Amino acid sequence: MNEQELRRLLTVSVEDIRPSHPAVAGWERARRTRRTRRAVGTVALAVALIGGGTVAALRPPAQSPPDLSVAPNRSVAPTAEPSHAPPVVRAPAELTFPPDPLARLGDPATVPLSTRPVQRALALFQPLDQENHANGPVRVLGNDGVVRSLDVVTLAPTRDESGNEASAVKPGVLSPDGRSAAFAQTNELIMVDLTAATVRRIPLDGYLELVVWASDRVLVGDDDRTYAVDRVTGAASEVDVSPWDLVAPDPAAGREAALVEVGGERGGLMLRSRTAREGTVRSEQPVTGSALPVPYQINEFYGRGWLHGERLARAAWITSGEIDGAEGVAVLDARTGAVAHVLDLGRDRWKGCCEVLGWDNEGAVLLRLQPAGVARWHPETGEITGVVRDLPGVVALAG
């Protein structure tokens, strides 16, 4: 091989790999490049030997090599760039289930709460049968990993004026610190101190159905009204917010943080900010999806919305590339109403399957995923994994 041919091979060997199609073309080109480099290495060695390099290669070193066994010089690898998911990702057909403390929710209760109160509850769970009726006591999962039965109170289903019933355990009933729970009941709010196993009943008028913890108050309401109840004194006053569209505040936001609502119908979805105490409208803007690829759009929200800093997560029915009315989860900018991320859960799921349960401390969304149980979705990376398998019932998480 002459010098010109060797130079050409060396030029090919140091080409940057610039994959326009990372999944296929990049790997194929990298494979070809690695093969070329191996060929170049063989040729270069042969040239060195022919040119008299044999003597230098076999000559013993003048000094012993340094001992690097104790304190080797380690090169620092470049920090990997964080991966960023596209605006829309689709859930995989099968989830992996890494170990998780919440997985114990699937275990039966082993001790009553009255005998062994919690220091902090991670979650509540109400088992339901196929007709959505209570199927056993409410479970309380403590931060010690022990599952307790909520034996200090008997909860009735919530119901509306037409007689439609639902479990009293709903996302939002467990306080962010995991020390208390609040349950809407017809004509009263029941507050349970999980650290002392004590119960307080606060009389209120109405077919109360939904609860949201908002700093030092509990907001509870129905179609006609929403009460703000002081969590210490029990004093109640009415506040002008919708319990259906109200977003659970970020626990780190403080008592004067604005209340946020997101709701409406297709073509008229709105994000509304209200004052913390009176519920007076401060601002409102439309929910927009310009960052989403065509034909994706949000049709309607359902379930509880949750704030985490300036991001808002809520379950929704969406228009996808396959169907109008697919299940999904959306993450919005809570300041502008712009939809930043959508998890497309597809069409072959129960209607209203996938209510959001909150955020974890790493910025991932926790959501119900019937019939798989509970899942965790990282909007920034697109990763979605399982948390709890096959858990028929209602889950409420702390924080």
N, C-alpha and C positions, 0 to 999 in steps of 0.2 A: 504493500500500500504506500503510495507516495505522499508527500507532505500536503498537497492540496486536498486529497481525499480525506486525510486525517483531520484537517482543519474543518472540512464540511461536517464530518461526524461530530466533532466537538461543538460546533455551533448548534446543531440539532439537539444535542444533549442538554444544553442549558436553556432551552426555550422555556418561557413561562407557560404554565398550563392555564388557559383562560376558557373554562367550560361555559359555553352558552346554554348547554343543557346539562346541568350538574348531575342529574340522576343517571344518565347514560353516556353522553359524549365525553364528559370529564373523566369518568372512570376509564373509558376505552382509550382515551388519549394518554392518560397517565400511565396505563399499562404499556402502551407502545413506547412511551418515553423511557420508562424504567428498563425495557428490553434493549433500547438503543444504548442507554448508558452502560448496561452490562457489556454490550458488544464493544463500545469504545474503550472501556476499562481493559478488556482483553487485548485489544489491538495496541493500546498504549503500553501495556506491560511487555508485549512482544517486541515493540520498537526499542524499549529501554534495554531489554536483554541483548538485542542484536547490536545496539550501539555501545556495548561495553558496560551496561549497568549491572551485569552479573557480579562483577568484582565488588562494586559498592554495596550491592544487596547482601552479599555473603560476608563482608568484612565485619568483625566484631566491633561493638561500640567502644570508644575511648574511655567512657565512664559508664558506671552502672546507671540504669534508669532510675529516676527518683521514685521513692516509695509513696504511692498515693492512697494507700489503704486506710490511713487515719483521717486525713483531711483533704479529700480530692477537690479539685477546682471544678465546681458544677456550673455549667452554663444555664442561665435563666431562660426558660422557654417563653416566647412571647405570649402575652395574655390573649386568650381567645375572645373574639368579639361576641357579644351576646346575640343569640339568634332571635330573629324577629319574624313572627308569623304573618302571613297575609291577612287582610281584613276579615276573610271568611275561612274557617277551617271546618272540616267535617269530622264527626266522631267516628272512631274506628269501629268495625263490626264486633270486635272482641276487645275487652279491656284487660289490662294487667292490674293486679291488686297487691301493691307493695304493703308491707306491714304498717299498720296505722292504729293509734289508740282508740279511734272511733269504731274500729271493727268489733269491739266488745259489745256494742249495742245489740248485736245479734245474739248475745248470750242471755239466758234467763236471769232474773233477779235472784240474788242469793241471801239478801238481808233487807228488812224493812227500813225505810228512812228514819222512822221514829226511834229505832234502836241504834242506828249509826248514821247520823247526819253527815253531810259532805263538808269539806272545806271549800270546795268549788266544784260545780257541776260542769262537765264538758258538753252534755247533751241530754235531752229528754226524748223518749220514744213511746208512742202509743200504738201497740199492735192493733190491726184492724182485720176483720174477716173479709170475705169476698164481696159482701154487701156494704162494706165501709162502716160496720158497727164495731164498737170496742171489743177487743178479743184478749182480755187480760189486763192486769194493772199497768199503769204508766211506769216506765223504767227511767231511773235516774242514774246516769253514768258519771261517777265522780272522777276527779283527777288522780285518784289513787288506783283507778282501774276496776273498782268494785261496782257492780250493777245493783242498785237498790230498787225496791218497789215504793211508789209514792202512796203510803198507807195513811197519811194524816188527813186526807180529804177525798171525798167522792165527787168526781166531776160529772156533770150532766153534759150531754151534747149541746152545742150552741144551735140556735134555730132562728130563722127569720119569721117575719109576720105571716108568711104563707105556710109555715110548718116545715120547711126544708131544714134538715139537720146536718151537722158536721162535728167532727171531733173537737173537743175543747183544746187539745194540744195542736198548735199551729206554729209554723215558723214565726219567730218574733216573741214568743211567750217567755223565753228564758232571758234573764238580764245579761248584759254584756260581761259582767264580772262573774257570772255563773253562781251567784250566791242566792238569787231569788227567782221566783217564777210568778207570772201574773196570768190569770185565766179569765176570759170573758165568759159570763153566764147571763142568763136572762135576769134582768133587774139587779145585777150585782157584779162587782169585780172581786175575784178571790186572789189574794196575794199570799204566797207561801215563802217563808224564810227557810231555805234549804239547809242552812248551816245550823239552825236551831230546831228544825222540824215543827215550826209553829205556823198557824193559819190566821189571816185577818180577812174579814168580809166587809166590803164597802158597798152600801146600797146605792144603786143608780137606776134610773128609769130606762127601759128600752130592751129590745131584743139585741143585746150586745153580742158581737161576733169576733171582732179583731182587736189585737193588742200590739202596741209598739212601745218599746222602751226608748225614751228620749231624755238622756241625761238624768236629771233629778225628778222626772215625771214619767208616768205611764199614760199613754194615750190609748183610749179604748172607745170603740164606737160601733155604729151600725149604719144603715142607709140614711137615717134621719139626723144623727148628731154624733159628735165626737167629744168625749170628756178628756180633760187633762187632770190627772190625779197626782197630787204630791206623794212621792213614795215614802216619805217620812210621816207626815201628818195625816194623810188620807184625804185632805181637802180637795174638792173637785170643782172645776169650772168648765164651761163649754168653750171649745176652740174651733175656729172655722177651717177645718181641714177634712179631706176625705180619708176615712180609714182604709179604703180600697186602693187608692192611688198614692198614699203616703209612703215615702221611702224611709227605711230605718236609718237614722243618723249614724255617722261614724262616731264610735265611743270617744275618740280622741278630740272631737270637735268642740266640746264644751257646752255649757248650758245655754249660751246665747246664740248658738249656731242656727242658721236659718233652717226652717222645715222645707223639704223638697217634695213635690208631687210630680209624678210622670204618668200620663195616661191619655185617654182619648181613643178615637177610632181611626181606621185607615184614612190617610190623607189629612188628618187633623190631629196627629199626636203632638202633645205639648209637654214641655218641661216648665214647671212653675216653682218659684221660690217665694216663701212666706216668712214673715217675722216669727221668731221662736215662741213668743209668749201669746200674742193675740191671733196669729195666723193671717195677718194682713198681707195681701199680695205685694211683693216687692218687684218682681220681674217675671216675665214669661217669654219663652221662645219656642219655635217649632222644633220637633225632633227631626233631624235631617240625616240622610244616609248617602251623601254624595261620595263618601270614601268607599262604598261597597261596590263590587262589580255588578254589572247588569246581568240578570234581572232582580238581584237580591233587594229586598226591602222589608221593613218591619210593618206588619199589618195591625197587630194589637198586642198589648202587654197583658200579662196575668201574674198572679202571685205577688209576694212581697218583693219590693225593690230594696237594694242595700247600697249604702254609700261607703266608699273606702277612699279617703282623701278627696280627690276631685274626680273620681271614677264612680259610676253608678252601674250596677248589674241588676238585670231583671229578665225573667223568662218571657218569651213572646211567641206568637204565631207569625211565621215569616213566609214570604214568597221566595222560593229558591229556584235553582235551575231545573228542578223536577216537578215541583208542585206548588200550588198556591194554598198555603195552610200547613206547612211543615212546622215541626217543633224546633225551637231554637232558644238560645240565650244571647242577649245583647249587652255589651258594655258601652256606656255613653260617657261623654265628657259632661260632667254635672254643671259646668258653667255655661256651655253653649248649646247643649242638646245634640251635638254631633255624635253619630254612632261610629265608634272606632273599631269594634270587634264583634263578630257574630260567630257563635258555635252552631253549626247546622247539624241538628240531631235527626233529620230525615223524616220520613212519612210513616214508617212501620212501628209506631209507638202509641201508647195510650194517649188520648187527648188530654192535654193539661198535665202531661207526665212529669214535667221537669222543672218544678219550681226551684228558684234559687234559695239557698239556705243561709247565705252569708259569704264573707271573705275569710281566708285564713291570714296569719301574720306574715306570709310571704307573698301576698298579693294575688293569690289564686282564688277562683270562684268555686264554692262548694254548692252542688246542686243535686236535687233528687233525680234519679234516673230509673224510672220504672221500666221493667221489673228488676233491674240490676241492683238497685239500692241507692247508694250515694256515690257521687263521682267528684273529682277535683279537676278543674280546668285552669291552666295558666294562659291567660289571653295573650301575653307577650310572646310566648314561645309556641303556643298552639298545642302543647302537650295536654292530654287528658288521660287520667288513670282512675281506676276504681278505688273506693274507700271501704264500703261495706257491701257485701253481696246480699242479694235477695232478701229484702227486709220490708215485707208488706205492712205498711202503717205510716204514721206521721212522725217526722223528725224535727226537733227544734235544737239549734246549736247556740252556744254562748258566744258572745263577741262577734 
